[in-house]
Each structure stands twice: as C-alpha cells, then as structure tokens.
Amino acid sequence: MTKLISQFASRIFYSLLVCGFLYSSAQAQSIDLTTENAQAPFGNLDKTPQLGNVVYSRQPDAATIPMLKDQGFKMVLSVRFDDEPVGFDAQKLIEKNGIAFQQISFYKGSINDQPRAIDPQAIEEISKLLDATSANGSKVLLHCASGQRAAGALAAVLYKDHGYSKEMSIEYAKKAGMTSQNVLEALENYMSDLKR
C-alpha cells in the first residue's frame, strides 16, 4: 500500500512538474520582443525595424498617422519627453484615427535637463505595456523623435525583465535602429545601476 501511494505521489509530482514546464514555456513564447519581422517603410517612417510585435521608429508626421491603422497598428507608444515639442497634437490625431496612445518619457525630467538618465519607473511601465501587447498580439509603434530612445527602451526592457545580458540587449537595440552614443552611454549607466 505504501509503495502504491509513493508511486501515485510520484506520478502526481511528475505531472505537475510537466504542466508547470509547459505553462512556463507557453508564457515565455507568448512574450516575443526579439523575433525580426518585416514592416515596410511608409509615410515619413523611412526606417521601420520590427522585433516581435513592435516597430521602432521616429515620430510619425501628421500625414503618416492616418496610415497607421491600415498598417495594423493598435497602439502608439511615445518615449519622448513630456515637454518635447512635436509641432502638432499627435495624441489627438492618433486617437482620432482609432489607435490607442501612451506617452512615457524614456529619460527622467525635461528636455532641457543634462546629463540625461533613463527613468527606471518609465522602463517598468514600458515593459508592462510591451509584455501585454505582445501577449495579445497587438502591433505597436514605439517611437521618439529619431528612433534612438525607442530602440534604447527595448534594450532596457530586455535587460531588466527578460534576463538578457547587457551585450545581447544592446545588440537587439541596434537591430531596432539604435546608433546614438548618448543613448548607449545612458543604457550602460542604467544597466550598471540596476540590481538584478
């Protein structure tokens, strides 16, 4: 009888272990921020690298925003400073075209602050949004003025929440279009200060 109970308990343990593994594998597969996909340039967005469900770019202009819905975008996430001039009410135009909009500044403070440092709370918020939109398959346009901070946000998220090394996180940011030495330095400082 004891042997039977032991075998039963062992099978239950094994079954739970397998179920846990399958569940965690399914969860890990549902959050994809690194698979390279093809997004053709359109409007003023001449560079549109796409990793997972996220397209990294510069600020779409007023003529490009109405094209976003036809391109399959469900959300626009701007990582520009809150006080950074755009020249028109981008949020109003994006929402008028039926697309969700979020503004989360990549850097702390305002556009005139120097030196610039990545805002850890912003990375936390960006990470949650990217994970949620990846899990439900929503296509996101992640932008700043030139695409540099947008790509830098990817590196910060991959390093902080997805276990990527500094080198791999930065490599994916480069695939997303990052070339700025200033953003790279800010990322290195952010990653050095982060306790994982």
C-alpha positions in Angstrom: 0.0 0.0 0.0 2.8 2.4 0.9 4.5 1.6 -2.4 1.3 2.4 -4.3 0.9 5.7 -2.5 4.5 6.5 -3.2 4.1 5.8 -7.0 0.9 7.8 -7.1 2.5 10.7 -5.4 5.5 10.5 -7.7 3.2 10.5 -10.8 1.3 13.5 -9.5 4.6 15.3 -8.8 5.9 14.5 -12.3 2.6 15.6 -13.9 2.6 18.9 -12.0 6.2 19.4 -13.0 5.4 18.8 -16.7 2.4 21.0 -16.5 4.4 23.7 -14.9 7.1 23.5 -17.6 4.5 23.5 -20.4 2.8 26.5 -18.8 6.0 28.5 -18.3 7.1 27.6 -21.9 3.8 28.8 -23.2 4.1 32.0 -21.2 7.7 32.6 -22.4 6.7 32.1 -26.0 3.8 34.5 -25.7 6.1 37.4 -24.9 8.3 37.9 -28.0 10.2 41.1 -28.3 13.1 39.9 -30.4 11.9 38.0 -33.5 12.8 40.0 -36.5 9.7 40.7 -38.7 9.3 42.8 -41.8 7.5 46.2 -41.7 7.8 48.1 -44.9 8.6 51.8 -44.6 5.6 54.1 -45.1 4.8 57.8 -44.9 7.7 59.7 -43.2 8.8 56.5 -41.5 11.8 55.6 -43.7 13.3 53.1 -41.2 10.9 50.6 -39.6 12.7 47.7 -37.9 10.2 45.4 -36.3 11.1 43.0 -33.5 8.2 40.9 -32.2 5.1 42.9 -32.4 6.9 46.3 -32.0 8.0 48.6 -34.8 10.7 51.1 -33.8 10.8 54.5 -35.5 11.0 58.2 -35.4 8.0 60.5 -34.8 5.3 59.9 -37.4 4.2 63.1 -39.0 0.6 64.3 -39.4 0.3 62.8 -42.9 1.6 59.4 -41.7 -0.6 58.9 -38.6 -3.8 58.2 -40.7 -1.9 55.3 -42.4 -1.1 53.6 -39.0 -4.4 51.7 -38.8 -4.1 50.3 -42.3 -0.7 49.1 -41.4 -2.2 47.1 -38.5 -1.1 49.2 -35.5 -3.2 49.1 -32.4 -1.1 51.3 -30.2 1.4 54.1 -30.4 3.9 54.5 -27.6 5.9 57.7 -27.5 9.0 57.7 -25.3 9.7 61.4 -26.0 9.9 64.0 -23.1 6.5 65.2 -21.9 7.7 68.7 -22.8 9.3 67.9 -26.1 7.8 69.9 -29.0 6.2 67.8 -31.8 4.6 70.6 -33.8 1.1 69.2 -33.7 -1.2 67.4 -31.3 0.0 63.8 -32.1 -2.0 62.2 -29.4 -5.3 63.8 -30.5 -4.7 62.8 -34.2 -3.6 59.2 -33.3 -6.7 58.7 -31.1 -8.9 60.3 -33.7 -7.7 57.6 -36.1 -8.8 54.9 -33.6 -5.4 53.9 -32.2 -4.5 53.9 -28.5 -1.8 56.3 -27.4 0.6 56.2 -24.5 3.3 58.8 -23.6 6.1 57.5 -21.3 9.3 59.5 -21.3 12.4 57.4 -21.6 14.6 59.9 -19.7 13.9 61.5 -16.3 13.0 65.2 -16.1 12.5 67.5 -19.0 14.1 68.1 -22.4 16.5 70.7 -21.1 17.9 68.5 -18.3 21.5 67.5 -18.6 23.0 65.0 -18.1 20.3 62.7 -19.2 19.4 59.5 -17.2 17.0 56.7 -18.1 13.9 56.7 -15.8 13.6 53.3 -14.1 9.9 53.8 -13.5 9.4 54.5 -17.2 11.2 51.3 -18.1 8.9 49.5 -15.7 5.8 50.9 -17.4 7.1 50.4 -20.9 8.0 46.8 -20.1 4.4 46.1 -18.8 2.9 47.6 -21.9 5.2 45.7 -24.3 4.5 42.4 -22.4 0.8 43.0 -22.5 0.7 43.9 -26.2 3.0 41.0 -27.1 0.8 38.6 -25.2 -2.3 39.7 -27.1 -0.6 40.2 -30.4 -1.3 43.9 -30.7 1.1 45.7 -33.1 2.8 48.7 -31.5 4.6 51.7 -32.9 7.3 52.7 -30.4 8.8 56.0 -31.3 10.7 59.1 -30.2 12.0 61.9 -32.3 14.5 59.8 -34.3 14.0 56.3 -33.0 17.1 56.2 -30.8 15.4 56.3 -27.4 12.7 53.9 -28.7 15.4 51.3 -29.5 17.1 52.0 -26.2 13.9 51.3 -24.4 14.0 47.8 -25.9 17.5 47.2 -24.5 16.5 48.4 -21.1 13.4 46.1 -21.0 15.2 43.1 -22.3 18.0 43.5 -19.7 15.7 44.3 -16.8 12.8 41.9 -17.2 13.8 39.3 -19.7 17.2 38.1 -18.5 19.2 39.2 -21.5 22.9 40.1 -21.0 24.0 43.7 -21.5 25.6 42.8 -24.7 22.6 41.0 -26.2 20.2 43.7 -25.0 22.3 46.3 -26.8 22.6 44.1 -29.9 18.8 44.0 -30.1 18.6 47.7 -29.6 21.0 48.1 -32.6 18.7 45.8 -34.6 15.9 48.1 -33.6 17.8 51.1 -35.1 19.9 52.5 -32.2 23.2 54.2 -33.3 23.4 57.0 -30.7 26.4 57.0 -28.4 24.5 59.2 -25.9 21.7 56.6 -25.6 24.3 53.8 -25.4 26.0 55.6 -22.5 22.7 56.2 -20.7 21.9 52.5 -21.2 25.2 51.4 -19.8 24.7 53.6 -16.7 21.2 52.3 -16.3 22.3 48.7 -16.5 25.2 49.2 -14.2 22.9 50.8 -11.6 20.2 48.1 -11.9 20.3 45.4 -9.3 19.2 42.0 -10.8 
